[in-house]
Amino acid sequence: MFGYVLVTMLELVNSTNALSQQQTSLNQSYKNYFLIGTAINAPQILQKDLKAAAIITNDFNSLTPENIMKSEIIHPKWDEYDFTLADKMVEYAQTHQLKVNGHTLIWHSQLPAFMKYMQSADSVKNFFVNHIETVARRYDGKIFSWDVVNEALEENGTLRKSIFLDKLGPSYISEAFKLAQKASPNAELYYNDYNIEQPKKRAGAIAIIKDLQSKGIRIDGVGIQGHWRYNKIPFKEIEESIIEFSQLGVKVMFTELDLGVLPNPWDSDAADVNMKATYSAKMNPYMNALPDSVQDKFTEGYESLFKLFIKYKDKISRVTFWGVHDGQSWLNGWPIKGRTNYPLLFDRKYQPKEAYFKLIALTNTK
């Protein structure tokens, strides 16, 4: 009996030692699969959030700025640029050997205030050309990639009604890529959007890619944002999209991944930042904590999603989470302000969730 107990104890020690030797960071676990990224905010760029900094350097090898490269911040006045935070982010990434995805050159939202007063096509074109040339050229050779055009499609796959479509016409997308290619020849160039895993919108994204390719304009990849709900992940459509986009010869990425756990006022997976709804207690059911039943489904959602990503690791080049921890998530304020959401792998105390360890375990068993 004593011998049996001793053997059992030795087996337990060996098992524990083996577990401790397994990968304990996301970027190390997925280094042979795809880049693992996160979106970071201004306090993190300025290194005022030390707990987040430890997570960023341990678990991620790619960074995307949440807001500081959007035009309202980086180009606040007609003849004035503010590169302060963007420069600091690039310096931070270089120090820690992290790749940067620039987000974003052309987007219909979060535009500089002065654009509200633009009436002529010439003024919009001047902004368009000067903005892309100035920003993209500044970071050529310093960042890995650009989201050249962001969210240019409606849900039905047609081009979104925006100031760029209205004043410049549908060719503005190809012009943006052409300008970016010239200004930043050393960066990869992407189209980025939400819900382009859905058939109609996917068809619109495919049309954009084919149009660029037919004109000899470089597009290196397509970013599927991945703002999904934990219990409503469209696995079939995601898989179809990976296959169809990769068949066009472009890289496939998941660029803004989070799994929200709160009800959506419209029962929709849209991620338009301009959509707003009124607060109610019914829409904020988990103010103090997430029930175990929801947490378990959340974990299962991430695990199943990454199993799919691993299946297509030869076609996926990057998976980026839209934030480091739950407290940072944009979903706390969208589409309803003042809610408490739990969409990421690290909680508000910067502690890894069960889903984090499940994702690491997926690669440790290969």
N, C-alpha and C positions, 0 to 999 in steps of 0.2 A: 504493500500500500504506500509506504514511504517513497519507494522508487517511482511509483506512478505520479505522486504529488510533485516530486522533484523534476521529473520530465515535463510535467504540465507547466510548472513554473518557468523552466528554461524555455519552453516553447513560447510562453507569454512574453518573456524578456526579448527573445529573438524577434518575435512579431512586432513588439513595440519599437525595437531598434530599426527594423526594416521600415516601419511606418515613418520614423523620424528622418530616415534617409531619403524618403520620397520628396518630390518637388513641393515646396511650400510657397510658391509664388505663381501667379498666373502667367507672367511672361516667360518664366523658365519652363513651365509645364507645356506651353504651347509654342515654344521656340521652333519646333520642327513642323508646325502647322500653319500659323498665320500670326501677324502682329496683333498684340492686345493693347488697345488704346483707351484713353479716358479724356473727357472734356474737363478743362480746368478753368477756374474763374480768376478774377483779379487778385483777391487775397492769396490765392495759391501761387500765382505768378510772382507776387511780391514776397513770397515765402513768409507770410504772416500766419499761415495755418500749418503749424509744424506737424500735427498729427496726420493731416492729409499728405504732407510732403513725404512722410515715411512710407505711406501706402503707394504714392505715385512712383517713387524710385524703386520700390520693391516689386510691384506687381505689374507695371506697365512699361512698354517700350515705345509708345507712340502717344502724342498729345494733339488735341484739337482745342483751340480757344473757344470757349462758350460764346463770348460776345466781342472781345476786344479787337478783332479784325473785321467786324462788320462795319459798314461804311459810316454809320452815324457816329461811331467812336473814332475810327482811324482817319476819317475825312470830315471833320465837323463843320468846316467852312469852305466856301467855294475855292479859295486860294490857300487853304491851310490844312495840313495833315498833322496828325498827332500819333507818332510812332512809339511813344514812351513805353506803353505796356507790351506792344508787339515785339519791340526790340528786347525787352527784358525776358519775354517768354522764349524767344529764340536763343538768347544767351543761356537761360536756364536749361533749355533742351540740349544745347551743345555741351554744357558742363556735365550733364548726366547721360550723355550719349542716347538721347531720345529723339525719335523722328517727329517732325511737326507736319500736320496737315493744315494748311491755311484755309480758314473758313470765315467768310466766303467773298469772292470778288463781286459777283452780281446776284442780287436778291431783291425782290420787290418790297421786302419789309425791313424795318429798322434802318431806314434811309436817313441821310442828313436832313435837318429841318429845312434847309434852304431849297430843297427839291420840291417842297409844297408850292412854291411860287413859280416854278418853271412852266411856261406855256408853250414854248417853241420846241420843235424837234431838234433844232441846232443846239440849243442849250443842253438838252438831255444827252445828245450825242457827244458834246464836248466833255460833259461830266463823265460819261461812260468810257470814252477813250482815255482821258487823262487819269481817271481813277485806276483802271486796269494797268495801264503802262507804268504809273508811278508806284503803285503798291507791289505789283508782281515783280517789277525790275529790282526793287529794293531788296527783296528776299531771294532772288535767284541764287541758287547754290547754297542757300542757308536753310531752306525748308524742303521737305521731301515732295510735297504735293499740294495742289490747290483744288478746292471745290470751286470750279470756275463759275458755274451757274447753279443756283440753288432754287428748288421748288418752282419750276417754270410751268408746271402742268396742273390742270384741273383734274378732278376725280374721274372724269369721263375720257381722259387722255388728250383733250385739246389743250392748246396753249392757254395758260392763265392770263386773265385780263390784268395788265399791270402797266405802269408808266413806260416800261421798256417796249412792250408789245405795241402799245398805243402810239408812241412817238417814233419808234425805230422799225417797227414791223417784225415779222417772224424771223428775219435773218439776224436779229440781234444775238441769238444764241451762237450761231456760227461765227459771227464777228467777235464775240467775247472770247471764244476759244482761239481764234486766229491771233488776236491781240495778246492773249496770255502766252501762247506758244512762242511768240516773238519776244516778249518781255522776259519770260522765264523759261528758257529752253531746257534748263536742267531739272525742272520739276515735272512730276506726273500731273496730268490734267483730268479732272473728274466732273461728271454730272451727278448731283445729289438731290434726293427727293424722298418724301414719305409716301407710303402706300403704293409704291411702284411694283410691289409684289402682286398687287391686284390686277387682273387681266386687262381691263380697259386702260388703266393708267400705265401699266407695263408696256402696252402697245405704243403709247405715246412716247415713252422713254426709248423704246427700240427705234422708233421713227427718228428721234433726235440723233441717236448714235449713228444710224445708217446715213442720215443726211450729212453729218460731219464727215464720215468715212468716204462718202461719194464725192465730196469736195476736196479730199486730200488733206483735211484738217485733223490734227492729232487729238484723239480722246483716248486716254489710257484706262479708264475705269468708270464704273457706275456705283454710286453709294445708295444702298437701301437703308433708310434711316433706322427702322426697327422700333418705333414707338408703339408697342403692343400692350394688351392687357394680359395679365398672368394666366387667365383661364380662357383666353380666346386668341391663341397664337395661330395664325393661318399657315400651318406647316405645309400643306399641299401647295399653296400658292408660292410660298417661299422657295420650296424645292424646284418648282417649275421655273421660277425667275432665275435662280442660280444657273440652271441648265441653259435657258434661252439667252440670257445676257452673255454667258461665257462662250456660247456658240458664235457670238459676234466678234470674238477675239479680244474682249476687254476684261479687265480684272473686275471681280465682284467683291464689294465690301459691305459690311453692316456698320453704319457710321454713327448712329446716335441711339444705341440700344438701351432701353429700359422697359421693365414690365410693371406697369401701373396696377395697383390693386383696388383703386377706388372706382365707383360707378361713374360712367360718362353721361352727361345730361342728354346727349343725343343718341346714345348707344352707337357711337361711331368711333372709328380708329383714325380719324383725321387728326393732323397735328399742326393746324394753322394757328400761329401765335395770335392772330387777330380775333379768334373765336373766344367769346366770353359768356359766362353764365352767372346767375345769382347764387350766393351762398345759402345753404340750408343744412341743418344737422343731418338730414337724411343722406346728403351727398358727402358727409365727412364722418363715416361710421367708426373709424379706428383712431380716434384722437389720442388715446393713451398707449395703445399697444395693438399689435396685430394678432388675431386669434391663431392658435396653432393650426387649425384646419386650413386657414388661408395661407399661412406660412408654408405648410406642407405642399400645397398646390403650387405656390410660387416657386418653391425649390424644384418640384417636378417640371415646371415649365422651363426653367433655365436649363435643367439637365437634358431634357428632350431636345431643346433648341440646339445646344452644343453638340449633342450626338449627331444632329443633322449637319452642323457646320463641319464636324470632323469627317463625316462621310464625303464631303465635297472640299476637303482641305486643299486639293490641287487646283481648285477654281476660286477659292476665297483668299484674299491677300491680307485683310485686316478686319478685326471686330473691335469696335470702340464703344465703350459705355458712356452714356451722356451724363457724366458726373462721377465724382469719387465716392460720395456717401449720400444717404437718404436726405439728410438735412440740406444738402446743396441742390437737390433736384428741382428743376423747373416745374415739375408736376405738382409741387406744393402750392403753386400759384396759378396753374393753368389747368383747365379753363376757368377754374373758380379760385379766387384768392383765399388764403387762410386755411387751406386743408392740410392734412398730414398724410403724406403718401410714403410708400416703402418700396421703391422700384429698383434699387441697386443692390450690389453685393455686400456693401458695408453699411452698417446702421448709423444712427445719429451719434453714437458714441465711438464711431470709427472701428467698430468690431466687425470681423468677417462673419457673414451668416452661413448657415448650413449649405446654402446654394454654392457659396465660394468653394467649400471643400469638396462638394460633389463634382464641380467642374474640374478641379485639380485631379480628383480620383479618376475621371474619365481618361486622362492621359497616362496616369500611373499604371493602368491595367493593360496598356497597349504593348 
